[in-house]
Amino acid sequence: MNKKEAEQLFEKYLAGNCTPEELGIIKRAYNKEIPGDMKEISEKRYSEMKVNMWSRLKQAHDSYVTTYSFWPKIAIAAVLLITTGAGLYFFTLKKEEVDKNNMSVYANKIPAEKNTVVLTLANGKRINLSDAKSGVVIKTSELTYDDGTPIENINSKGSDITTISTPRGGQYNIELSDGTKVVLNAASMLKFPSRFAGLINRTVELSGEGYFQVAKDKKYPFIVKSGNQEVKVLGTHFNINCYPDEDIMKTTLVEGSVEIRPLSGTFSSKKLVPGQQAELSKGGIEISIVDTESALAWKDGDFIFNDDITTIMRQISRWYDVEVVYQGKVSAKEFVGTFSKSKDISEILKALELTNRVHFKIEGRRIIVMP
């Protein structure tokens, strides 16, 4: 891609003709500087943005970058965006070429596993929820699926704690008794009272990842306990990623406001505004501006990667329910790409291998990662 092509890409954005991958490139280049309505910017600013498109692209991709897409209409399997010492290049590979180059590596596909979302009542009773349904609604006296189909009467007493857990490769929607909605990611668990009436706070516990749309109630704050932090809100939309195998807990705010309070150490609480993400680690809390669409892509059926291979493989392991082992020292460079979670795992591995920075071997449900 040269300067002229970069300007043409910007023109495609203005005309609304960008593919999702091209739109992702522009968003990364300009962060959040491009408004939703281009009428909001002056003619001078428009000209500056167009002229600077090329330099912005180079800044946004100063590390090794891979973007993978699925465009069946034009029979292209992969689009790679690579930064090298000589500049920025685009090239495409047809599906037949990808398959031919990787035929022996992926001869043994990983078999699909059937896992179940489990709801555990306070009395210890376990209910396997239907994977044909997308969610469950918790009521004081009964459980129903989100389409109204009854599950069973529970007749809970007081604020008995109920637990719902998703398996590796599973995802589920939950509506709590106060109207709060939660999307629970794979290999996650949520503990919550069967009802909040009579409690000082609406407190739940999360392990894994969940997206919350909290029902507003000024009298009763909603608190999410996750690992070494508490997130306190009155009514808002936010995401928490707190998997036990991740070193950093991430809280991303979409709407409203939240307060992050560390439960260990001497770190002070922090408040977020929409578009910010808090990262809690042993060193404290760091706040940054992020693309919330990328942070929430998982709940809409996508992976959006901007990480090193070990972080990416942890996500893949949770979704596809596979074991990941490493042989040799793998690349520490970041891979940036968008993948559909509905695709076979081999599609993602093939795309990553096209970078020539990482290679894979499949043995049963084990993926071996090599340089």
PyMOL commands that set and color helices and strands:
alter all, ss='L'
color gray80, all
select helices_A, chain A and resi 3-15+20-30+38-40+43-51+53-60+72-74+95-102+292-295+297-300+309-320+345-353
alter helices_A, ss='H'
color red, helices_A
select strands_A, chain A and resi 76-84+87-94+117-120+126-129+135-138+142-145+150-153+161-165+172-175+181-184+189-193+202-213+222-226+229-233+237-242+249-255+258-262+270-272+276-281+284-289+302-307+323-326+335-340+359-363+366-370
alter strands_A, ss='S'
color yellow, strands_A
deselect
rebuild
show_as cartoon
